Amino acid sequence: MNSLGFLMKMKKIYLLIHSGCLLFCSLSFAQAPNPQSIALAKTVPIADLHLHTYSRNGPSSQDVVQRMNANNVRWGGGVGDLRQDIAESLGSRHIPAAGQREFAESFFRQGPSTLVATENLYFRDLFGNAHDLFAAGTIKGFGELHTNNESSGPKPFRRNIRTDNPAMRKFYDIANDFGGFIQIHAQHNTEFTEDILRLAADYPNTITILSHCLPLAQPDDLANLFKQRKNIMCEMSATGELHNRLARVTRPGRAYNAQGLYTKWKALIEAFPDRIMLGSDMCCGWDAFYDEAITEIRTHFLPYLHPDVIEQVAYKNALRVFKIQF
Ligand SMILES: [Zn+2]
């Protein structure tokens, strides 16, 4: 081998090591779980805060109840669509949310710019009825409202609008009168951080739930929000590997994978155990994977937490926030 060949070979070996490191060296995993946590994670009741029940091509209410029961998911909701049949089937197990259908219809028919307008034809009835719906317990919040999903999900559904805008302020204002929640799907960036801190301060009785624990956010970014505002929480759907696989995206799990929970995420959850909840997010026709979504959570995520924290994250936070009796 001549010297140029040798140099090329060394460069190739270096690049191989280096790219391997980019993938794996930044991910350090939490310690192997203890037997008590493994056992509890398998059986602990779960509140699913990202349980989609689309009105178009959605699951039947019987299917929703059957899947929840089969996985000991005791409570569910947090996102739309709001459906009467599901509300009736779930009764006090339901965490009903409105607004997703109206938000999506407005987006598809009028484009993203009108999503910020209070005088929006698609929001008119909802804004008119929402006080009565909250008062009657028919809804507990609004969601999932997508303000910025510019680099995730199906391309025709993407948009990027400010989260602090007049229409969102109207949603926050109504929810604030009832201690309700707003579940937002946004991506982490400086603008969003400013917006959500301002909204959470202006509407202290409204709980913000960040879908998927805020895509693109690092644990430090979430800690920054949790430290400054008591009324910001997040739900962990789509932070493992299953959703990437279903969406055919080659990306490691964001917070955990089959090897376990990443150390930085474990530290975040243990520092703010009262801010984290669970979600399945079987969106877009993935209903058949519900069992797999819950099994992933019970196998690759929950066992790495302390038993007290497992219970908080799995259901106790949800019972407290949504004022549900066990
Ligand atoms: Zn969703």
Boltz pocket constraint, residues with backbone or C-beta under 6 A from the ligand:
constraints:
  - pocket:
      binder: B
      contacts: [[A, 50], [A, 52], [A, 79], [A, 144], [A, 211], [A, 281], [A, 283]]
      max_distance: 6.0
